[in-house]
Amino acid sequence: MRSFSMDAHMHFDLYKDRDKVVRFIEETQSYTIAVTNLPVLFEKYMKNYCGYKYFKLALGFHPELAYEYQQQLPVFLKNIGRTRYIGEIGLDFTVNNFENKHCQVKIFKRIVEACRNFDDKILSVHSRKATKEVIDILENYTGKVILHWYTGNLRYIQIAISRGFYFSINHQMIRSISGKKIINFIPLDRILIESDAPFTYGLNDHYDLNFLDNVYAYLCHMHNVSIETIQRIVKNNFKNLLS
């Protein structure tokens, strides 16, 4: 039975009925970080979706959009004081274009630098095919970091752990050998749960919390503990993240 609900990384704005999704989150008392892909979208949604207890809107600048919308960096910096949640940000080096990668790095460095001026920021970071670069840029960052849907080398997990980073895992990861290998390598006290909705299995058209049950069940099986124990640990991780 599920007693604690959370979603450390989801895209509520990609659903048609955003109001319905936010109402569902509040009614189910599911602690949720709703990331945005561009600063102007954060500005747009902040007008109607702020002040909730469980639903928290994050200021984002998705790396896959950074090159095309690089002129929005001042918009990001202007809004950075309006929320403690920053995401989705980071690097994505699946693109084979030097200028694009260089622009991503420039923007990500500037965002991390700006976040250093605050003591409460929580960063949700994308690192696909760019784990080393992300870890290097975050080397001296002392704030809270969540590595979202991590797919990189296990060696960098150890480095991230030594710096106090968290990892948000999802039900899509337990459907692959590589995903399970990564989850099994992360200590329980560094795990948060995300959906990355609507990009993951079963959530493309309708948002619900059933994904949590699958992740909880997998963690119970892997660590040979009760679901109550797993939920208590994840809840404590989230509390520590916010503290």
C-alpha positions as CSV (number, residue, x, y, z in Angstrom):
1,M,0.0,0.0,0.0
2,R,1.4,3.4,-1.0
3,S,1.6,5.9,1.9
4,F,4.1,8.4,0.5
5,S,3.8,9.9,-3.0
6,M,6.3,12.0,-4.8
7,D,7.5,12.9,-8.3
8,A,10.9,14.6,-8.4
9,H,10.7,15.4,-12.1
10,M,7.7,15.7,-14.4
11,H,6.5,17.9,-17.3
12,F,2.9,18.9,-16.3
13,D,2.8,21.5,-19.1
14,L,3.0,18.8,-21.8
15,Y,-0.5,17.5,-20.8
16,K,-3.5,19.1,-22.4
17,D,-5.4,19.6,-19.2
18,R,-2.8,21.2,-16.9
19,D,-5.4,22.3,-14.4
20,K,-6.6,18.7,-14.0
21,V,-3.0,17.5,-13.4
22,V,-2.3,20.1,-10.8
23,R,-5.6,19.3,-9.0
24,F,-4.8,15.6,-9.0
25,I,-1.3,16.3,-7.5
26,E,-2.8,18.5,-4.7
27,E,-5.7,16.0,-4.0
28,T,-3.3,13.1,-3.8
29,Q,-0.8,15.1,-1.7
30,S,2.0,14.0,-4.0
31,Y,5.1,16.2,-3.6
32,T,5.9,17.1,-7.1
33,I,8.6,19.1,-8.9
34,A,7.2,20.3,-12.2
35,V,10.1,21.2,-14.5
36,T,9.8,23.6,-17.4
37,N,11.8,23.5,-20.7
38,L,12.3,27.2,-21.2
39,P,12.4,30.3,-19.0
40,V,9.5,32.0,-20.9
41,L,7.3,28.9,-20.1
42,F,8.2,29.3,-16.4
43,E,7.1,32.9,-16.6
44,K,3.8,31.9,-18.3
45,Y,2.9,29.1,-15.9
46,M,4.0,30.9,-12.8
47,K,1.1,33.3,-13.3
48,N,-1.4,30.5,-12.6
49,Y,0.4,27.7,-10.9
50,C,2.2,29.1,-7.8
51,G,1.3,29.0,-4.2
52,Y,0.4,25.3,-4.0
53,K,1.5,23.0,-1.2
54,Y,2.5,19.9,-3.1
55,F,2.9,21.2,-6.7
56,K,6.2,23.1,-7.1
57,L,7.1,24.8,-10.4
58,A,10.7,24.8,-11.5
59,L,12.6,27.3,-13.6
60,G,14.2,25.4,-16.5
61,F,16.3,25.7,-19.6
62,H,16.4,22.3,-21.3
63,P,19.8,21.6,-22.9
64,E,18.2,20.3,-26.1
65,L,16.7,23.8,-26.5
66,A,19.6,25.9,-25.3
67,Y,21.2,26.5,-28.6
68,E,18.0,27.5,-30.4
69,Y,16.7,29.7,-27.6
70,Q,20.0,31.0,-26.2
71,Q,18.6,34.5,-26.2
72,Q,16.4,33.5,-23.3
73,L,19.3,33.3,-20.8
74,P,18.5,36.8,-19.5
75,V,14.9,35.7,-18.9
76,F,16.2,32.8,-16.9
77,L,18.5,34.9,-14.8
78,K,15.7,37.5,-14.2
79,N,13.4,34.8,-12.8
80,I,15.9,32.8,-10.7
81,G,14.8,34.4,-7.4
82,R,11.2,33.3,-7.9
83,T,11.6,29.6,-7.1
84,R,14.0,27.4,-5.3
85,Y,13.5,24.7,-7.9
86,I,15.7,24.8,-11.0
87,G,15.1,22.4,-13.8
88,E,15.3,21.0,-16.3
89,I,18.8,22.1,-16.9
90,G,22.1,20.5,-17.8
91,L,23.8,19.1,-20.9
92,D,22.8,16.7,-23.7
93,F,25.6,15.7,-26.0
94,T,23.6,13.4,-28.2
95,V,23.8,16.2,-30.8
96,N,26.9,16.1,-33.0
97,N,27.4,19.8,-33.3
98,F,30.3,21.7,-31.7
99,E,28.6,25.1,-31.6
100,N,25.5,23.5,-30.0
101,K,27.5,21.8,-27.3
102,H,29.6,24.9,-26.6
103,C,26.4,26.9,-26.2
104,Q,24.9,24.3,-23.8
105,V,28.1,24.4,-21.7
106,K,28.1,28.2,-21.6
107,I,24.5,28.4,-20.5
108,F,24.8,25.6,-18.0
109,K,27.9,27.2,-16.4
110,R,26.1,30.5,-16.2
111,I,23.1,28.9,-14.5
112,V,25.2,27.1,-11.9
113,E,27.1,30.3,-11.3
114,A,23.9,32.2,-10.7
115,C,22.6,29.5,-8.3
116,R,25.7,29.9,-6.2
117,N,24.3,33.2,-5.1
118,F,21.5,31.5,-3.2
119,D,21.5,28.9,-0.4
120,D,18.3,27.1,-1.1
121,K,18.4,26.1,-4.8
122,I,17.5,22.5,-5.8
123,L,18.8,21.6,-9.3
124,S,17.3,18.9,-11.5
125,V,20.0,18.1,-14.0
126,H,20.0,16.3,-17.3
127,S,23.3,14.7,-18.2
128,R,22.8,12.4,-21.3
129,K,26.0,11.6,-23.0
130,A,27.7,14.4,-21.0
131,T,28.2,13.0,-17.6
132,K,31.8,14.0,-17.2
133,E,31.1,17.5,-18.3
134,V,28.1,17.9,-16.0
135,I,30.1,16.5,-13.0
136,D,33.0,18.8,-13.8
137,I,30.8,21.9,-14.0
138,L,29.2,21.0,-10.7
139,E,32.5,20.3,-9.0
140,N,32.4,23.3,-6.6
141,Y,28.7,23.7,-6.4
142,T,27.6,23.3,-2.7
143,G,23.8,23.4,-3.2
144,K,21.4,20.5,-3.7
145,V,21.6,18.5,-6.9
146,I,19.4,15.8,-8.4
147,L,20.8,13.9,-11.3
148,H,17.6,13.1,-13.3
149,W,17.3,9.7,-15.1
150,Y,21.0,9.1,-14.9
151,T,22.4,7.0,-17.8
152,G,26.2,7.6,-17.4
153,N,29.2,5.7,-16.2
154,L,29.0,4.0,-12.7
155,R,32.3,5.7,-11.8
156,Y,30.6,9.1,-11.8
157,I,27.9,7.9,-9.5
158,Q,30.5,7.5,-6.8
159,I,31.8,11.0,-7.4
160,A,28.2,12.4,-7.3
161,I,27.5,10.5,-4.0
162,S,30.7,11.9,-2.4
163,R,29.3,15.4,-3.1
164,G,25.9,14.6,-1.7
165,F,24.0,14.5,-4.9
166,Y,20.7,12.7,-5.3
167,F,19.4,10.6,-8.2
168,S,15.8,10.6,-9.4
169,I,14.9,7.2,-10.8
170,N,11.8,6.1,-12.8
171,H,9.8,3.0,-13.8
172,Q,11.2,3.1,-17.3
173,M,14.7,2.4,-15.9
174,I,13.6,-0.9,-14.4
175,R,12.5,-2.0,-17.9
176,S,16.2,-2.2,-19.1
177,I,19.3,-4.0,-18.0
178,S,21.4,-0.9,-18.0
179,G,18.7,1.1,-16.0
180,K,18.5,-1.6,-13.3
181,K,22.3,-1.8,-13.1
182,I,22.4,2.0,-12.4
183,I,19.6,1.8,-9.8
184,N,21.3,-1.1,-8.0
185,F,24.5,0.9,-7.7
186,I,22.8,3.9,-6.0
187,P,22.6,3.8,-2.2
188,L,19.0,3.9,-1.0
189,D,19.6,7.1,1.0
190,R,20.3,9.0,-2.3
191,I,17.3,7.8,-4.2
192,L,14.3,10.0,-5.2
193,I,11.5,8.9,-7.5
194,E,10.4,10.6,-10.7
195,S,8.0,9.9,-13.5
196,D,9.5,12.1,-16.3
197,A,6.0,12.2,-17.5
198,P,4.8,12.2,-20.2
199,F,7.9,10.6,-21.7
200,T,7.8,7.3,-19.8
201,Y,5.8,4.1,-20.2
202,G,2.0,4.5,-19.5
203,L,2.0,8.2,-18.9
204,N,2.0,9.7,-22.3
205,D,-1.8,10.4,-22.3
206,H,-2.8,10.4,-18.7
207,Y,-0.9,11.3,-15.5
208,D,-1.3,9.1,-12.4
209,L,0.9,7.7,-9.7
210,N,1.0,4.0,-10.5
211,F,4.6,4.4,-11.6
212,L,5.5,4.7,-8.0
213,D,4.2,1.2,-7.1
214,N,6.5,-0.4,-9.7
215,V,9.6,1.5,-8.5
216,Y,8.8,0.7,-4.8
217,A,8.3,-3.0,-5.6
218,Y,11.6,-3.2,-7.5
219,L,13.5,-1.5,-4.6
220,C,11.8,-3.8,-2.1
221,H,12.9,-6.9,-4.1
222,M,16.4,-5.7,-4.6
223,H,17.1,-4.7,-1.0
224,N,14.9,-7.4,0.6
225,V,13.0,-4.9,2.8
226,S,9.3,-4.0,3.2
227,I,7.6,-1.4,1.1
228,E,7.0,0.6,4.3
229,T,10.8,0.7,4.8
230,I,11.4,1.8,1.3
231,Q,8.7,4.5,1.5
232,R,10.1,5.8,4.8
233,I,13.6,6.0,3.3
234,V,12.5,7.8,0.2
235,K,10.4,10.2,2.2
236,N,13.3,11.0,4.5
237,N,15.5,11.6,1.4
238,F,13.0,14.1,0.1
239,K,12.9,15.8,3.5
240,N,16.7,16.0,3.6
241,L,16.6,17.5,0.1
242,L,14.4,20.3,1.2
243,S,16.2,20.9,4.5
